[in-house]
Amino acid sequence: MRNYVVILLQFIIWSGYTLIEWISKHDQLIYKVIMFFIFFYLAFILGNQVTKSNRKTLFITVLSLVIYTSIHYTMAQFLH
């Protein structure tokens, strides 16, 4: 059950990242990359607080990122 809570919380973080990226669409690529790593670190720290395992947290964080990105780009294809 903790894994599902972490995935849902990380979806909220990834949604926040998407919103911030959309707001700063004119920024340089390096700033977007730095911002991504900050959000990734935030998602990892939040997940680690819940699961108490670095290995499991890394797996869940990457998994939630892949799922969110897949859903995001799939929906973007349908809307355009």
PDB file with one MODEL, atoms N, CA, C and O in Angstrom:
MODEL        1
ATOM      1  N   MET A   1       0.811  -1.189   0.000  1.00  0.00           N
ATOM      2  CA  MET A   1       0.000   0.000   0.000  1.00  0.00           C
ATOM      3  C   MET A   1       0.860   1.260   0.000  1.00  0.00           C
ATOM      4  O   MET A   1       0.497   2.264  -0.614  1.00  0.00           O
ATOM      5  N   ARG A   2       1.991   1.208   0.684  1.00  0.00           N
ATOM      6  CA  ARG A   2       2.884   2.370   0.713  1.00  0.00           C
ATOM      7  C   ARG A   2       3.398   2.709  -0.677  1.00  0.00           C
ATOM      8  O   ARG A   2       3.588   3.879  -1.009  1.00  0.00           O
ATOM      9  N   ASN A   3       3.623   1.680  -1.488  1.00  0.00           N
ATOM     10  CA  ASN A   3       4.129   1.925  -2.840  1.00  0.00           C
ATOM     11  C   ASN A   3       3.128   2.730  -3.666  1.00  0.00           C
ATOM     12  O   ASN A   3       3.517   3.621  -4.421  1.00  0.00           O
ATOM     13  N   TYR A   4       1.847   2.416  -3.524  1.00  0.00           N
ATOM     14  CA  TYR A   4       0.823   3.149  -4.264  1.00  0.00           C
ATOM     15  C   TYR A   4       0.733   4.598  -3.794  1.00  0.00           C
ATOM     16  O   TYR A   4       0.541   5.507  -4.602  1.00  0.00           O
ATOM     17  N   VAL A   5       0.870   4.807  -2.511  1.00  0.00           N
ATOM     18  CA  VAL A   5       0.850   6.170  -1.969  1.00  0.00           C
ATOM     19  C   VAL A   5       2.028   6.965  -2.531  1.00  0.00           C
ATOM     20  O   VAL A   5       1.875   8.124  -2.917  1.00  0.00           O
ATOM     21  N   VAL A   6       3.193   6.340  -2.574  1.00  0.00           N
ATOM     22  CA  VAL A   6       4.375   7.016  -3.114  1.00  0.00           C
ATOM     23  C   VAL A   6       4.172   7.351  -4.584  1.00  0.00           C
ATOM     24  O   VAL A   6       4.498   8.457  -5.016  1.00  0.00           O
ATOM     25  N   ILE A   7       3.639   6.415  -5.357  1.00  0.00           N
ATOM     26  CA  ILE A   7       3.410   6.678  -6.785  1.00  0.00           C
ATOM     27  C   ILE A   7       2.428   7.823  -6.966  1.00  0.00           C
ATOM     28  O   ILE A   7       2.644   8.686  -7.818  1.00  0.00           O
ATOM     29  N   LEU A   8       1.362   7.853  -6.193  1.00  0.00           N
ATOM     30  CA  LEU A   8       0.391   8.946  -6.304  1.00  0.00           C
ATOM     31  C   LEU A   8       1.001  10.296  -5.913  1.00  0.00           C
ATOM     32  O   LEU A   8       0.765  11.300  -6.584  1.00  0.00           O
ATOM     33  N   LEU A   9       1.775  10.320  -4.845  1.00  0.00           N
ATOM     34  CA  LEU A   9       2.438  11.564  -4.448  1.00  0.00           C
ATOM     35  C   LEU A   9       3.446  12.020  -5.503  1.00  0.00           C
ATOM     36  O   LEU A   9       3.586  13.214  -5.768  1.00  0.00           O
ATOM     37  N   GLN A  10       4.139  11.063  -6.095  1.00  0.00           N
ATOM     38  CA  GLN A  10       5.102  11.427  -7.137  1.00  0.00           C
ATOM     39  C   GLN A  10       4.403  11.888  -8.406  1.00  0.00           C
ATOM     40  O   GLN A  10       4.943  12.728  -9.126  1.00  0.00           O
ATOM     41  N   PHE A  11       3.222  11.365  -8.699  1.00  0.00           N
ATOM     42  CA  PHE A  11       2.449  11.894  -9.825  1.00  0.00           C
ATOM     43  C   PHE A  11       2.115  13.361  -9.601  1.00  0.00           C
ATOM     44  O   PHE A  11       2.121  14.154 -10.543  1.00  0.00           O
ATOM     45  N   ILE A  12       1.827  13.721  -8.367  1.00  0.00           N
ATOM     46  CA  ILE A  12       1.564  15.124  -8.041  1.00  0.00           C
ATOM     47  C   ILE A  12       2.827  15.955  -8.282  1.00  0.00           C
ATOM     48  O   ILE A  12       2.752  17.060  -8.819  1.00  0.00           O
ATOM     49  N   ILE A  13       3.978  15.426  -7.888  1.00  0.00           N
ATOM     50  CA  ILE A  13       5.241  16.138  -8.115  1.00  0.00           C
ATOM     51  C   ILE A  13       5.513  16.277  -9.606  1.00  0.00           C
ATOM     52  O   ILE A  13       5.906  17.353 -10.058  1.00  0.00           O
ATOM     53  N   TRP A  14       5.310  15.206 -10.385  1.00  0.00           N
ATOM     54  CA  TRP A  14       5.552  15.281 -11.829  1.00  0.00           C
ATOM     55  C   TRP A  14       4.574  16.251 -12.491  1.00  0.00           C
ATOM     56  O   TRP A  14       4.933  16.939 -13.446  1.00  0.00           O
ATOM     57  N   SER A  15       3.348  16.306 -11.991  1.00  0.00           N
ATOM     58  CA  SER A  15       2.394  17.286 -12.528  1.00  0.00           C
ATOM     59  C   SER A  15       2.857  18.709 -12.240  1.00  0.00           C
ATOM     60  O   SER A  15       2.727  19.597 -13.082  1.00  0.00           O
ATOM     61  N   GLY A  16       3.396  18.914 -11.052  1.00  0.00           N
ATOM     62  CA  GLY A  16       3.955  20.230 -10.721  1.00  0.00           C
ATOM     63  C   GLY A  16       5.119  20.585 -11.616  1.00  0.00           C
ATOM     64  O   GLY A  16       5.262  21.732 -12.039  1.00  0.00           O
ATOM     65  N   TYR A  17       5.958  19.591 -11.907  1.00  0.00           N
ATOM     66  CA  TYR A  17       7.076  19.828 -12.816  1.00  0.00           C
ATOM     67  C   TYR A  17       6.573  20.204 -14.206  1.00  0.00           C
ATOM     68  O   TYR A  17       7.108  21.116 -14.836  1.00  0.00           O
ATOM     69  N   THR A  18       5.549  19.505 -14.683  1.00  0.00           N
ATOM     70  CA  THR A  18       4.994  19.809 -15.997  1.00  0.00           C
ATOM     71  C   THR A  18       4.431  21.217 -16.038  1.00  0.00           C
ATOM     72  O   THR A  18       4.615  21.935 -17.021  1.00  0.00           O
ATOM     73  N   LEU A  19       3.748  21.614 -14.979  1.00  0.00           N
ATOM     74  CA  LEU A  19       3.196  22.966 -14.918  1.00  0.00           C
ATOM     75  C   LEU A  19       4.303  24.015 -14.922  1.00  0.00           C
ATOM     76  O   LEU A  19       4.224  24.999 -15.659  1.00  0.00           O
ATOM     77  N   ILE A  20       5.320  23.814 -14.116  1.00  0.00           N
ATOM     78  CA  ILE A  20       6.438  24.768 -14.058  1.00  0.00           C
ATOM     79  C   ILE A  20       7.184  24.808 -15.390  1.00  0.00           C
ATOM     80  O   ILE A  20       7.601  25.878 -15.832  1.00  0.00           O
ATOM     81  N   GLU A  21       7.353  23.668 -16.023  1.00  0.00           N
ATOM     82  CA  GLU A  21       8.015  23.637 -17.326  1.00  0.00           C
ATOM     83  C   GLU A  21       7.188  24.384 -18.367  1.00  0.00           C
ATOM     84  O   GLU A  21       7.739  25.088 -19.213  1.00  0.00           O
ATOM     85  N   TRP A  22       5.882  24.233 -18.306  1.00  0.00           N
ATOM     86  CA  TRP A  22       5.008  24.937 -19.240  1.00  0.00           C
ATOM     87  C   TRP A  22       5.077  26.446 -19.014  1.00  0.00           C
ATOM     88  O   TRP A  22       5.085  27.219 -19.972  1.00  0.00           O
ATOM     89  N   ILE A  23       5.126  26.863 -17.757  1.00  0.00           N
ATOM     90  CA  ILE A  23       5.223  28.296 -17.443  1.00  0.00           C
ATOM     91  C   ILE A  23       6.558  28.870 -17.920  1.00  0.00           C
ATOM     92  O   ILE A  23       6.614  30.014 -18.372  1.00  0.00           O
ATOM     93  N   SER A  24       7.625  28.089 -17.821  1.00  0.00           N
ATOM     94  CA  SER A  24       8.954  28.586 -18.195  1.00  0.00           C
ATOM     95  C   SER A  24       9.390  28.029 -19.552  1.00  0.00           C
ATOM     96  O   SER A  24      10.528  27.587 -19.708  1.00  0.00           O
ATOM     97  N   LYS A  25       8.485  28.052 -20.529  1.00  0.00           N
ATOM     98  CA  LYS A  25       8.796  27.461 -21.834  1.00  0.00           C
ATOM     99  C   LYS A  25       9.864  28.227 -22.611  1.00  0.00           C
ATOM    100  O   LYS A  25      10.415  27.698 -23.576  1.00  0.00           O
ATOM    101  N   HIS A  26      10.159  29.440 -22.217  1.00  0.00           N
ATOM    102  CA  HIS A  26      11.175  30.222 -22.925  1.00  0.00           C
ATOM    103  C   HIS A  26      12.557  30.144 -22.263  1.00  0.00           C
ATOM    104  O   HIS A  26      13.502  30.788 -22.719  1.00  0.00           O
ATOM    105  N   ASP A  27      12.672  29.368 -21.206  1.00  0.00           N
ATOM    106  CA  ASP A  27      13.964  29.226 -20.533  1.00  0.00           C
ATOM    107  C   ASP A  27      14.912  28.358 -21.360  1.00  0.00           C
ATOM    108  O   ASP A  27      14.489  27.602 -22.234  1.00  0.00           O
ATOM    109  N   GLN A  28      16.186  28.487 -21.065  1.00  0.00           N
ATOM    110  CA  GLN A  28      17.187  27.676 -21.749  1.00  0.00           C
ATOM    111  C   GLN A  28      17.105  26.230 -21.268  1.00  0.00           C
ATOM    112  O   GLN A  28      16.599  25.946 -20.182  1.00  0.00           O
ATOM    113  N   LEU A  29      17.612  25.330 -22.097  1.00  0.00           N
ATOM    114  CA  LEU A  29      17.541  23.900 -21.812  1.00  0.00           C
ATOM    115  C   LEU A  29      18.261  23.532 -20.512  1.00  0.00           C
ATOM    116  O   LEU A  29      17.789  22.672 -19.769  1.00  0.00           O
ATOM    117  N   ILE A  30      19.386  24.165 -20.235  1.00  0.00           N
ATOM    118  CA  ILE A  30      20.155  23.832 -19.039  1.00  0.00           C
ATOM    119  C   ILE A  30      19.344  24.092 -17.766  1.00  0.00           C
ATOM    120  O   ILE A  30      19.456  23.347 -16.793  1.00  0.00           O
ATOM    121  N   TYR A  31      18.532  25.146 -17.777  1.00  0.00           N
ATOM    122  CA  TYR A  31      17.709  25.447 -16.613  1.00  0.00           C
ATOM    123  C   TYR A  31      16.585  24.431 -16.451  1.00  0.00           C
ATOM    124  O   TYR A  31      16.201  24.089 -15.332  1.00  0.00           O
ATOM    125  N   LYS A  32      16.065  23.954 -17.571  1.00  0.00           N
ATOM    126  CA  LYS A  32      15.036  22.914 -17.508  1.00  0.00           C
ATOM    127  C   LYS A  32      15.611  21.598 -16.997  1.00  0.00           C
ATOM    128  O   LYS A  32      14.938  20.872 -16.266  1.00  0.00           O
ATOM    129  N   VAL A  33      16.834  21.288 -17.371  1.00  0.00           N
ATOM    130  CA  VAL A  33      17.485  20.065 -16.900  1.00  0.00           C
ATOM    131  C   VAL A  33      17.752  20.160 -15.399  1.00  0.00           C
ATOM    132  O   VAL A  33      17.512  19.205 -14.659  1.00  0.00           O
ATOM    133  N   ILE A  34      18.240  21.299 -14.959  1.00  0.00           N
ATOM    134  CA  ILE A  34      18.473  21.505 -13.525  1.00  0.00           C
ATOM    135  C   ILE A  34      17.162  21.393 -12.754  1.00  0.00           C
ATOM    136  O   ILE A  34      17.109  20.779 -11.689  1.00  0.00           O
ATOM    137  N   MET A  35      16.118  21.985 -13.293  1.00  0.00           N
ATOM    138  CA  MET A  35      14.807  21.920 -12.647  1.00  0.00           C
ATOM    139  C   MET A  35      14.304  20.472 -12.580  1.00  0.00           C
ATOM    140  O   MET A  35      13.711  20.069 -11.580  1.00  0.00           O
ATOM    141  N   PHE A  36      14.539  19.688 -13.645  1.00  0.00           N
ATOM    142  CA  PHE A  36      14.139  18.282 -13.629  1.00  0.00           C
ATOM    143  C   PHE A  36      14.843  17.529 -12.515  1.00  0.00           C
ATOM    144  O   PHE A  36      14.210  16.760 -11.792  1.00  0.00           O
ATOM    145  N   PHE A  37      16.142  17.738 -12.367  1.00  0.00           N
ATOM    146  CA  PHE A  37      16.873  17.035 -11.323  1.00  0.00           C
ATOM    147  C   PHE A  37      16.421  17.463  -9.919  1.00  0.00           C
ATOM    148  O   PHE A  37      16.434  16.654  -8.992  1.00  0.00           O
ATOM    149  N   ILE A  38      16.031  18.703  -9.764  1.00  0.00           N
ATOM    150  CA  ILE A  38      15.504  19.159  -8.475  1.00  0.00           C
ATOM    151  C   ILE A  38      14.187  18.444  -8.164  1.00  0.00           C
ATOM    152  O   ILE A  38      13.982  17.980  -7.043  1.00  0.00           O
ATOM    153  N   PHE A  39      13.303  18.356  -9.147  1.00  0.00           N
ATOM    154  CA  PHE A  39      12.040  17.664  -8.932  1.00  0.00           C
ATOM    155  C   PHE A  39      12.260  16.162  -8.739  1.00  0.00           C
ATOM    156  O   PHE A  39      11.563  15.536  -7.941  1.00  0.00           O
ATOM    157  N   PHE A  40      13.215  15.581  -9.458  1.00  0.00           N
ATOM    158  CA  PHE A  40      13.525  14.162  -9.279  1.00  0.00           C
ATOM    159  C   PHE A  40      14.026  13.915  -7.857  1.00  0.00           C
ATOM    160  O   PHE A  40      13.621  12.949  -7.210  1.00  0.00           O
ATOM    161  N   TYR A  41      14.898  14.783  -7.380  1.00  0.00           N
ATOM    162  CA  TYR A  41      15.413  14.662  -6.018  1.00  0.00           C
ATOM    163  C   TYR A  41      14.289  14.810  -4.999  1.00  0.00           C
ATOM    164  O   TYR A  41      14.231  14.066  -4.020  1.00  0.00           O
ATOM    165  N   LEU A  42      13.408  15.760  -5.227  1.00  0.00           N
ATOM    166  CA  LEU A  42      12.269  15.958  -4.334  1.00  0.00           C
ATOM    167  C   LEU A  42      11.381  14.716  -4.308  1.00  0.00           C
ATOM    168  O   LEU A  42      10.947  14.292  -3.237  1.00  0.00           O
ATOM    169  N   ALA A  43      11.105  14.127  -5.475  1.00  0.00           N
ATOM    170  CA  ALA A  43      10.291  12.908  -5.541  1.00  0.00           C
ATOM    171  C   ALA A  43      10.997  11.753  -4.843  1.00  0.00           C
ATOM    172  O   ALA A  43      10.355  10.950  -4.166  1.00  0.00           O
ATOM    173  N   PHE A  44      12.306  11.666  -5.002  1.00  0.00           N
ATOM    174  CA  PHE A  44      13.061  10.591  -4.364  1.00  0.00           C
ATOM    175  C   PHE A  44      13.049  10.735  -2.845  1.00  0.00           C
ATOM    176  O   PHE A  44      12.842   9.752  -2.133  1.00  0.00           O
ATOM    177  N   ILE A  45      13.267  11.938  -2.348  1.00  0.00           N
ATOM    178  CA  ILE A  45      13.276  12.170  -0.905  1.00  0.00           C
ATOM    179  C   ILE A  45      11.900  11.875  -0.306  1.00  0.00           C
ATOM    180  O   ILE A  45      11.802  11.248   0.748  1.00  0.00           O
ATOM    181  N   LEU A  46      10.852  12.321  -0.969  1.00  0.00           N
ATOM    182  CA  LEU A  46       9.503  12.049  -0.486  1.00  0.00           C
ATOM    183  C   LEU A  46       9.224  10.547  -0.463  1.00  0.00           C
ATOM    184  O   LEU A  46       8.675  10.033   0.512  1.00  0.00           O
ATOM    185  N   GLY A  47       9.596   9.851  -1.518  1.00  0.00           N
ATOM    186  CA  GLY A  47       9.397   8.401  -1.566  1.00  0.00           C
ATOM    187  C   GLY A  47      10.212   7.669  -0.521  1.00  0.00           C
ATOM    188  O   GLY A  47       9.756   6.681   0.053  1.00  0.00           O
ATOM    189  N   ASN A  48      11.404   8.149  -0.278  1.00  0.00           N
ATOM    190  CA  ASN A  48      12.278   7.510   0.713  1.00  0.00           C
ATOM    191  C   ASN A  48      11.744   7.697   2.127  1.00  0.00           C
ATOM    192  O   ASN A  48      11.940   6.832   2.981  1.00  0.00           O
ATOM    193  N   GLN A  49      11.081   8.800   2.380  1.00  0.00           N
ATOM    194  CA  GLN A  49      10.480   9.012   3.699  1.00  0.00           C
ATOM    195  C   GLN A  49       9.363   8.011   3.968  1.00  0.00           C
ATOM    196  O   GLN A  49       9.133   7.626   5.114  1.00  0.00           O
ATOM    197  N   VAL A  50       8.669   7.590   2.916  1.00  0.00           N
ATOM    198  CA  VAL A  50       7.557   6.662   3.087  1.00  0.00           C
ATOM    199  C   VAL A  50       8.038   5.210   3.081  1.00  0.00           C
ATOM    200  O   VAL A  50       7.626   4.420   3.931  1.00  0.00           O
ATOM    201  N   THR A  51       8.904   4.853   2.133  1.00  0.00           N
ATOM    202  CA  THR A  51       9.294   3.446   1.988  1.00  0.00           C
ATOM    203  C   THR A  51      10.471   3.043   2.866  1.00  0.00           C
ATOM    204  O   THR A  51      10.601   1.871   3.218  1.00  0.00           O
ATOM    205  N   LYS A  52      11.326   3.989   3.225  1.00  0.00           N
ATOM    206  CA  LYS A  52      12.512   3.721   4.060  1.00  0.00           C
ATOM    207  C   LYS A  52      13.523   2.788   3.390  1.00  0.00           C
ATOM    208  O   LYS A  52      14.298   2.117   4.071  1.00  0.00           O
ATOM    209  N   SER A  53      13.514   2.748   2.057  1.00  0.00           N
ATOM    210  CA  SER A  53      14.447   1.900   1.324  1.00  0.00           C
ATOM    211  C   SER A  53      14.910   2.639   0.077  1.00  0.00           C
ATOM    212  O   SER A  53      14.098   2.990  -0.779  1.00  0.00           O
ATOM    213  N   ASN A  54      16.218   2.877  -0.025  1.00  0.00           N
ATOM    214  CA  ASN A  54      16.750   3.606  -1.182  1.00  0.00           C
ATOM    215  C   ASN A  54      16.504   2.863  -2.487  1.00  0.00           C
ATOM    216  O   ASN A  54      16.119   3.466  -3.488  1.00  0.00           O
ATOM    217  N   ARG A  55      16.725   1.572  -2.474  1.00  0.00           N
ATOM    218  CA  ARG A  55      16.585   0.775  -3.693  1.00  0.00           C
ATOM    219  C   ARG A  55      15.140   0.755  -4.187  1.00  0.00           C
ATOM    220  O   ARG A  55      14.880   0.959  -5.373  1.00  0.00           O
ATOM    221  N   LYS A  56      14.206   0.510  -3.276  1.00  0.00           N
ATOM    222  CA  LYS A  56      12.794   0.486  -3.637  1.00  0.00           C
ATOM    223  C   LYS A  56      12.332   1.873  -4.079  1.00  0.00           C
ATOM    224  O   LYS A  56      11.548   2.006  -5.018  1.00  0.00           O
ATOM    225  N   THR A  57      12.825   2.900  -3.395  1.00  0.00           N
ATOM    226  CA  THR A  57      12.447   4.270  -3.749  1.00  0.00           C
ATOM    227  C   THR A  57      12.930   4.634  -5.138  1.00  0.00           C
ATOM    228  O   THR A  57      12.191   5.253  -5.903  1.00  0.00           O
ATOM    229  N   LEU A  58      14.155   4.265  -5.480  1.00  0.00           N
ATOM    230  CA  LEU A  58      14.674   4.562  -6.812  1.00  0.00           C
ATOM    231  C   LEU A  58      13.834   3.866  -7.874  1.00  0.00           C
ATOM    232  O   LEU A  58      13.501   4.467  -8.895  1.00  0.00           O
ATOM    233  N   PHE A  59      13.491   2.608  -7.641  1.00  0.00           N
ATOM    234  CA  PHE A  59      12.669   1.865  -8.597  1.00  0.00           C
ATOM    235  C   PHE A  59      11.299   2.518  -8.758  1.00  0.00           C
ATOM    236  O   PHE A  59      10.832   2.710  -9.881  1.00  0.00           O
ATOM    237  N   ILE A  60      10.655   2.861  -7.645  1.00  0.00           N
ATOM    238  CA  ILE A  60       9.325   3.467  -7.707  1.00  0.00           C
ATOM    239  C   ILE A  60       9.374   4.838  -8.369  1.00  0.00           C
ATOM    240  O   ILE A  60       8.474   5.192  -9.130  1.00  0.00           O
ATOM    241  N   THR A  61      10.413   5.607  -8.087  1.00  0.00           N
ATOM    242  CA  THR A  61      10.535   6.943  -8.678  1.00  0.00           C
ATOM    243  C   THR A  61      10.705   6.857 -10.188  1.00  0.00           C
ATOM    244  O   THR A  61      10.055   7.599 -10.924  1.00  0.00           O
ATOM    245  N   VAL A  62      11.557   5.978 -10.651  1.00  0.00           N
ATOM    246  CA  VAL A  62      11.751   5.816 -12.098  1.00  0.00           C
ATOM    247  C   VAL A  62      10.473   5.270 -12.740  1.00  0.00           C
ATOM    248  O   VAL A  62      10.075   5.711 -13.819  1.00  0.00           O
ATOM    249  N   LEU A  63       9.838   4.313 -12.072  1.00  0.00           N
ATOM    250  CA  LEU A  63       8.594   3.753 -12.592  1.00  0.00           C
ATOM    251  C   LEU A  63       7.513   4.819 -12.692  1.00  0.00           C
ATOM    252  O   LEU A  63       6.832   4.899 -13.714  1.00  0.00           O
ATOM    253  N   SER A  64       7.337   5.633 -11.669  1.00  0.00           N
ATOM    254  CA  SER A  64       6.312   6.677 -11.716  1.00  0.00           C
ATOM    255  C   SER A  64       6.625   7.707 -12.793  1.00  0.00           C
ATOM    256  O   SER A  64       5.717   8.228 -13.442  1.00  0.00           O
ATOM    257  N   LEU A  65       7.905   8.000 -12.983  1.00  0.00           N
ATOM    258  CA  LEU A  65       8.297   8.942 -14.039  1.00  0.00           C
ATOM    259  C   LEU A  65       7.983   8.378 -15.422  1.00  0.00           C
ATOM    260  O   LEU A  65       7.476   9.098 -16.281  1.00  0.00           O
ATOM    261  N   VAL A  66       8.276   7.111 -15.641  1.00  0.00           N
ATOM    262  CA  VAL A  66       7.993   6.478 -16.935  1.00  0.00           C
ATOM    263  C   VAL A  66       6.487   6.422 -17.194  1.00  0.00           C
ATOM    264  O   VAL A  66       6.038   6.718 -18.301  1.00  0.00           O
ATOM    265  N   ILE A  67       5.714   6.049 -16.190  1.00  0.00           N
ATOM    266  CA  ILE A  67       4.258   5.982 -16.350  1.00  0.00           C
ATOM    267  C   ILE A  67       3.684   7.368 -16.615  1.00  0.00           C
ATOM    268  O   ILE A  67       2.861   7.542 -17.513  1.00  0.00           O
ATOM    269  N   TYR A  68       4.120   8.352 -15.832  1.00  0.00           N
ATOM    270  CA  TYR A  68       3.605   9.710 -16.011  1.00  0.00           C
ATOM    271  C   TYR A  68       3.971  10.254 -17.394  1.00  0.00           C
ATOM    272  O   TYR A  68       3.136  10.859 -18.066  1.00  0.00           O
ATOM    273  N   THR A  69       5.208  10.041 -17.813  1.00  0.00           N
ATOM    274  CA  THR A  69       5.641  10.530 -19.121  1.00  0.00           C
ATOM    275  C   THR A  69       4.861   9.853 -20.241  1.00  0.00           C
ATOM    276  O   THR A  69       4.471  10.506 -21.209  1.00  0.00           O
ATOM    277  N   SER A  70       4.635   8.566 -20.116  1.00  0.00           N
ATOM    278  CA  SER A  70       3.863   7.841 -21.126  1.00  0.00           C
ATOM    279  C   SER A  70       2.443   8.381 -21.231  1.00  0.00           C
ATOM    280  O   SER A  70       1.937   8.615 -22.328  1.00  0.00           O
ATOM    281  N   ILE A  71       1.810   8.574 -20.088  1.00  0.00           N
ATOM    282  CA  ILE A  71       0.447   9.109 -20.091  1.00  0.00           C
ATOM    283  C   ILE A  71       0.431  10.531 -20.625  1.00  0.00           C
ATOM    284  O   ILE A  71      -0.455  10.900 -21.396  1.00  0.00           O
ATOM    285  N   HIS A  72       1.407  11.328 -20.217  1.00  0.00           N
ATOM    286  CA  HIS A  72       1.475  12.733 -20.643  1.00  0.00           C
ATOM    287  C   HIS A  72       1.601  12.848 -22.165  1.00  0.00           C
ATOM    288  O   HIS A  72       0.860  13.605 -22.793  1.00  0.00           O
ATOM    289  N   TYR A  73       2.525  12.108 -22.752  1.00  0.00           N
ATOM    290  CA  TYR A  73       2.731  12.199 -24.195  1.00  0.00           C
ATOM    291  C   TYR A  73       1.611  11.527 -24.988  1.00  0.00           C
ATOM    292  O   TYR A  73       1.300  11.958 -26.098  1.00  0.00           O
ATOM    293  N   THR A  74       1.008  10.485 -24.439  1.00  0.00           N
ATOM    294  CA  THR A  74      -0.125   9.867 -25.108  1.00  0.00           C
ATOM    295  C   THR A  74      -1.312  10.826 -25.159  1.00  0.00           C
ATOM    296  O   THR A  74      -1.970  10.961 -26.190  1.00  0.00           O
ATOM    297  N   MET A  75      -1.573  11.485 -24.044  1.00  0.00           N
ATOM    298  CA  MET A  75      -2.680  12.447 -24.027  1.00  0.00           C
ATOM    299  C   MET A  75      -2.369  13.657 -24.898  1.00  0.00           C
ATOM    300  O   MET A  75      -3.274  14.228 -25.506  1.00  0.00           O
ATOM    301  N   ALA A  76      -1.119  14.051 -24.964  1.00  0.00           N
ATOM    302  CA  ALA A  76      -0.741  15.188 -25.814  1.00  0.00           C
ATOM    303  C   ALA A  76      -0.970  14.861 -27.290  1.00  0.00           C
ATOM    304  O   ALA A  76      -1.337  15.739 -28.071  1.00  0.00           O
ATOM    305  N   GLN A  77      -0.758  13.613 -27.667  1.00  0.00           N
ATOM    306  CA  GLN A  77      -0.994  13.208 -29.063  1.00  0.00           C
ATOM    307  C   GLN A  77      -2.481  13.266 -29.398  1.00  0.00           C
ATOM    308  O   GLN A  77      -2.852  13.650 -30.508  1.00  0.00           O
ATOM    309  N   PHE A  78      -3.333  12.888 -28.448  1.00  0.00           N
ATOM    310  CA  PHE A  78      -4.765  12.925 -28.691  1.00  0.00           C
ATOM    311  C   PHE A  78      -5.319  14.345 -28.731  1.00  0.00           C
ATOM    312  O   PHE A  78      -6.279  14.622 -29.449  1.00  0.00           O
ATOM    313  N   LEU A  79      -4.717  15.236 -27.965  1.00  0.00           N
ATOM    314  CA  LEU A  79      -5.237  16.606 -27.900  1.00  0.00           C
ATOM    315  C   LEU A  79      -4.768  17.470 -29.058  1.00  0.00           C
ATOM    316  O   LEU A  79      -5.378  18.501 -29.342  1.00  0.00           O
ATOM    317  N   HIS A  80      -3.713  17.078 -29.720  1.00  0.00           N
ATOM    318  CA  HIS A  80      -3.224  17.887 -30.843  1.00  0.00           C
ATOM    319  C   HIS A  80      -3.615  17.274 -32.108  1.00  0.00           C
ATOM    320  O   HIS A  80      -3.299  17.803 -33.174  1.00  0.00           O
TER     321      HIS A  80
ENDMDL
END
